[in-house]
């Protein structure tokens, strides 16, 4: 393993970010006098983890180290990592142990026909995302909630591109910062599995160029592996609506996942979702009628997409 190994470098950057986050008093140490670092010193983490300072320093520098699970557990405890971060640390270390050729074997992420049929049979917004948050498939209710991804070029159909670069995203998402951090954390977890993946490099590079917010969030090295939650939308047609979301993994290693939004029946959010579906269906029928009457209308651009 060399200092240029992407997996080892990612591991080192994660350790530094987490070390800078921990204050001495958080782990029972005296703050002391003037400190040159924002968080703990390397020697303090090494002391808490029961390893040598040189060994921990080599981990942060991405040098040739292969920490055991016991060492990783000790470092995780010293850094006060939560469950998601603890697992992320193990994923990074395992990726660093593997030979680069093993990481290079990649398969295209495909949406099974059965999943596409399921999407269109569902009476609630749903879409399929790749491990790097590309929008691979969606149903009409997702289109009604987010806008039509088909109006975008395939390379732009990505949740990070939409939430960071669509000017309407912040207006449509009252908790924009939380949503953005969630997506960035999901991408960070994908990078841990394969730091050299060309799609990850393209997305990170593009977002870093165009968005200071992305650069700020990416530097935090936060990771997210949540499979459910809730999200609030501010839709121009039906107002504010809060939906529960769940994601379900699809075949592949790793593979895409199905993201489903639902509302509790007999609630105001459920009624707003039903109204949105009705308005979208009416709009689609009107559009189809216009296209049948004047085929030239097919050449005109459709409305944009705003995803949050």
C-alpha positions in Angstrom: 0.0 0.0 0.0 1.4 3.4 -0.9 0.6 6.9 0.4 -1.3 7.4 -2.8 -3.7 4.6 -2.2 -7.2 6.2 -2.3 -8.7 4.0 0.3 -6.0 4.6 2.8 -6.1 8.3 2.1 -9.9 8.3 2.7 -9.4 6.5 6.0 -6.8 9.0 7.0 -9.0 12.0 6.1 -11.9 10.5 8.1 -9.7 10.0 11.2 -8.4 13.6 11.0 -11.9 15.0 10.6 -13.2 13.1 13.6 -10.2 13.9 15.7 -10.6 17.6 15.1 -14.2 17.3 16.2 -13.5 15.8 19.6 -12.8 18.3 22.5 -10.5 17.2 25.3 -13.2 17.6 27.9 -15.4 15.3 25.9 -13.1 12.3 26.7 -12.1 13.3 30.2 -8.9 15.2 29.4 -7.9 18.6 30.7 -8.1 21.2 28.0 -4.7 22.6 29.1 -3.1 25.8 27.8 -3.0 27.0 24.2 -3.6 24.2 21.7 -2.6 24.2 18.1 -5.3 21.9 17.0 -9.1 22.2 17.1 -9.7 18.9 18.7 -7.4 16.2 20.2 -3.8 15.7 19.4 -2.7 12.5 17.7 -0.8 11.4 20.8 -4.0 11.9 22.9 -6.0 9.7 20.5 -3.2 7.1 20.6 -3.1 7.1 24.4 -6.9 6.7 24.6 -6.8 3.9 22.1 -3.9 2.1 23.7 -1.7 2.2 20.6 1.6 4.0 19.7 1.5 7.5 18.5 3.6 6.5 15.5 1.1 3.8 14.5 -1.9 6.2 14.7 0.0 8.8 12.8 0.6 6.4 10.0 -3.1 5.6 9.9 -3.9 9.3 9.5 -1.2 9.7 6.8 -2.6 6.8 4.8 0.7 4.9 5.1 1.1 1.1 5.1 -0.9 -0.1 8.0 -3.4 -2.8 8.4 -5.3 -2.2 11.7 -6.9 -5.1 13.3 -10.6 -5.0 14.3 -9.6 -4.6 18.0 -7.5 -1.6 17.1 -10.3 -0.1 15.0 -12.7 -0.6 17.9 -10.3 1.1 20.3 -9.8 4.1 17.9 -13.6 4.3 17.4 -14.1 4.5 21.2 -11.3 7.1 21.5 -12.9 9.3 18.8 -16.4 8.8 20.3 -17.8 7.5 17.0 -21.5 6.8 16.7 -22.8 3.5 15.3 -22.8 4.8 11.6 -19.4 6.3 12.0 -18.0 3.1 13.6 -19.2 1.0 10.7 -17.9 3.5 8.3 -14.4 3.3 9.9 -14.5 -0.5 9.4 -15.6 -0.1 5.8 -12.8 2.2 5.1 -10.2 0.0 6.7 -11.5 -3.1 4.9 -11.3 -1.2 1.6 -7.7 -0.2 2.3 -6.8 -3.8 3.0 -8.0 -5.0 -0.4 -5.9 -5.0 -3.5 -6.7 -2.3 -6.0 -7.5 -4.8 -8.7 -10.2 -6.3 -6.4 -11.8 -2.9 -6.1 -11.8 -2.3 -9.8 -14.4 -5.0 -10.6 -17.6 -3.0 -11.1 -21.0 -3.9 -12.6 -23.5 -1.5 -14.0 -26.4 -0.7 -11.7 -29.6 -1.9 -13.5 -33.2 -1.5 -12.6 -35.0 -4.9 -12.9 -38.1 -4.9 -15.0 -40.1 -6.2 -12.0 -39.0 -3.1 -10.1 -40.2 -0.8 -12.9 -43.5 -2.5 -12.9 -43.7 -2.1 -9.2 -42.9 1.6 -9.4 -45.8 2.3 -11.8 -48.2 0.1 -9.7 -47.5 2.1 -6.5 -49.9 4.8 -5.4 -47.2 6.9 -3.8 -44.0 8.7 -5.0 -41.1 6.4 -5.5 -37.9 6.4 -7.4 -34.8 4.2 -7.9 -31.4 5.7 -7.1 -27.9 4.4 -7.8 -25.3 4.1 -5.0 -24.0 7.5 -6.2 -27.5 9.0 -6.1 -28.2 9.0 -9.9 -31.9 8.9 -10.6 -32.4 5.6 -12.6 -36.2 5.3 -12.6 -39.3 7.0 -11.2 -43.1 6.9 -11.2 -45.6 9.6 -12.1 -46.2 10.6 -8.5 -42.5 11.1 -8.0 -42.6 13.3 -11.1 -45.5 15.3 -9.6 -43.6 15.8 -6.3 -40.1 16.5 -7.7 -40.5 17.5 -11.3 -39.8 15.4 -14.4 -36.2 14.0 -14.4 -36.6 13.3 -18.1 -36.2 17.0 -18.8 -32.6 16.7 -17.7 -29.6 15.2 -19.4 -28.8 11.7 -18.0 -25.6 12.9 -16.3 -27.6 15.7 -14.5 -30.2 13.3 -13.1 -28.5 13.1 -9.7 -29.9 14.1 -6.3 -26.8 16.0 -5.4 -26.7 18.0 -8.6 -30.4 18.8 -8.1 -30.3 19.8 -4.5 -27.1 21.9 -4.8 -27.5 23.5 -8.2 -31.3 23.8 -8.7 -32.3 27.3 -7.6 -35.7 26.1 -6.6 -34.5 23.3 -4.3 -34.0 25.5 -1.2 -37.5 27.0 -1.7 -39.1 23.6 -2.0 -37.3 22.1 1.0 -37.7 23.9 4.3 -35.0 21.7 6.0 -32.6 22.0 3.0 -29.4 21.7 5.1 -30.6 18.5 6.7 -31.6 17.0 3.3 -28.3 18.0 1.7 -26.3 16.5 4.5 -28.2 13.3 4.2 -27.4 13.0 0.5 -23.7 13.9 1.0 -23.5 11.3 3.8 -24.9 8.6 1.5 -22.3 9.5 -1.2 -19.6 9.4 1.4 -20.6 5.8 2.3 -20.4 4.8 -1.4 -17.0 6.3 -1.7 -15.8 4.3 1.3 -16.7 1.1 -0.7 -14.9 2.2 -3.8 -12.9 5.5 -3.6 -11.7 5.2 -7.2 -15.1 4.8 -8.9 -15.2 7.1 -11.9 -18.8 8.2 -11.3 -18.0 9.2 -7.7 -15.0 11.2 -8.9 -17.1 13.0 -11.5 -19.9 13.9 -9.1 -17.5 15.1 -6.3 -15.4 17.1 -8.8 -18.4 18.8 -10.4 -20.1 19.6 -7.2 -16.9 20.9 -5.6 -16.4 23.3 -8.5 -20.0 24.7 -8.5 -21.1 24.6 -4.9 -19.3 26.1 -1.8 -22.0 24.4 0.3 -21.1 21.0 -1.1 -17.4 21.6 -0.4 -18.2 22.6 3.2 -20.4 19.5 3.8 -18.0 17.1 2.0 -15.1 18.2 4.2 -17.0 17.2 7.3 -16.7 13.5 6.4 -20.1 12.8 7.7 -21.7 9.4 6.7 -25.3 8.4 6.6 -26.8 4.9 6.3 -30.3 5.7 7.4 -33.0 3.6 5.8 -36.0 5.7 6.9 -37.0 9.1 8.0 -39.3 12.0 7.2 -39.0 15.0 4.9 -40.9 18.2 4.5 -41.6 19.7 1.1 -43.0 23.1 0.1 -44.8 22.4 -3.1 -46.0 25.3 -5.3 -49.4 23.6 -6.0 -50.3 21.9 -2.7 -48.3 23.8 -0.1 -46.3 22.2 2.7 -46.4 18.4 2.9 -44.4 16.1 5.2 -43.8 12.5 4.0 -42.2 9.5 5.6 -39.5 7.9 3.5 -37.9 4.4 3.4 -35.3 2.9 1.2 -35.1 -0.7 0.1 -31.9 -2.3 -1.5 -32.3 -3.9 -4.9 -30.2 -6.7 -6.3 -26.5 -6.0 -6.8 -23.4 -5.7 -4.7 -23.7 -2.9 -4.2 -26.9 -2.2 -6.1 -29.4 0.6 -6.5 -32.1 1.2 -4.0 -35.8 2.0 -4.1 -36.8 5.2 -2.3 -40.5 5.4 -1.3 -42.4 8.4 0.1 -45.6 7.8 2.0 -48.2 9.7 4.0 -50.3 8.4 6.9 -53.9 7.8 5.6 -56.6 10.2 6.9 -54.1 13.0 7.5 -53.7 16.5 5.9 -50.5 15.3 4.3 -52.3 12.3 2.7 -55.0 14.6 1.3 -52.3 16.9 -0.1 -50.6 14.0 -1.7 -53.9 12.8 -3.3 -54.5 16.4 -4.5 -51.0 16.5 -6.1 -51.6 13.2 -7.9 -55.0 14.5 -9.2 -53.5 17.8 -10.4 -50.6 16.0 -12.1 -52.9 13.5 -13.8 -55.1 16.3 -15.1 -52.0 18.2 -16.4 -50.7 15.1 -18.2 -54.1 14.4 -19.8 -54.2 18.1 -21.0 -50.7 17.8 -22.4 -51.5 14.6 -24.2 -54.5 16.3 -25.8 -52.4 19.2 -27.0 -49.8 16.8 -28.5 -52.5 14.9 -30.3 -54.0 18.1 -31.7 -50.6 19.7 -32.6 -47.6 17.4 -33.0 -45.3 20.4 -33.3 -45.8 20.9 -29.5 -43.7 17.8 -29.0 -40.6 19.8 -29.9 -41.1 22.4 -27.2 -39.1 21.9 -23.9 -40.9 20.7 -20.9 -40.8 22.3 -17.4 -37.8 22.0 -15.2 -37.1 19.7 -12.3 -36.7 20.7 -8.6 -35.7 17.9 -6.2 -35.2 18.2 -2.5 
